Amino acid sequence: MSEEKFDAKLDKVFGSLKETVGKVTGDKEVETEGKVEKGSGKVKEGLADAKDTVKGAINGLKNKEDKDVK
């Protein structure tokens, strides 16, 4: 797992925790911060997945070219 994806997952986990704490304590500000942080983590994770997909596709093309040249 890439560092970017790991950090995104941490954002999601901590965001969920903040959201839960906010709900339990009735602190809407903390709850909202948690929701935002969790959403940010989801976006970051999606971007990391897309980046990994592109890297995989590029590596696949490079490997294909190497085989075609030989």
Beta strands, then each sheet from edge to edge (+ up, - down):
end
